[in-house]
């Protein structure tokens, strides 16, 4: 399980290769987002 930081989520949404590749490779292991990160993104 991995807790994903806001910066990584934003970079993923922008399509930055490093973040997309890293998060996609960890997806099967379980990714989580804190309520704080959700609020920051919102």
C-alpha positions in Angstrom: 0.0 0.0 0.0 1.2 3.5 -0.9 0.0 6.9 0.2 0.2 9.2 -2.7 1.2 12.9 -2.1 -0.6 15.8 -3.8 2.3 16.7 -6.0 2.4 13.2 -7.5 -1.4 13.3 -8.2 -1.2 16.7 -9.9 1.8 15.6 -12.0 -0.2 12.4 -13.0 -3.2 14.5 -14.0 -1.0 16.7 -16.1 0.4 13.6 -17.8 4.0 14.0 -16.7 5.8 10.8 -17.8 7.7 10.2 -14.5 4.6 10.4 -12.3 2.4 8.4 -14.7 4.9 5.6 -15.0 5.6 5.4 -11.3 1.9 5.5 -10.2 0.8 3.0 -12.9 3.5 0.6 -11.8 2.3 0.8 -8.2 -1.4 0.7 -9.0 -1.8 -3.0 -8.5 -0.1 -2.8 -5.0 -2.7 -0.3 -3.8 -2.6 3.5 -3.9 -4.3 5.7 -1.3 -4.9 9.4 -1.1 -5.3 11.3 2.2 -8.3 13.5 2.8 -5.9 16.4 3.0 -4.6 15.7 -0.5 -8.2 15.4 -1.8 -9.0 18.8 -0.4 -5.9 20.3 -1.9 -6.7 19.0 -5.3 -10.4 20.0 -5.1 
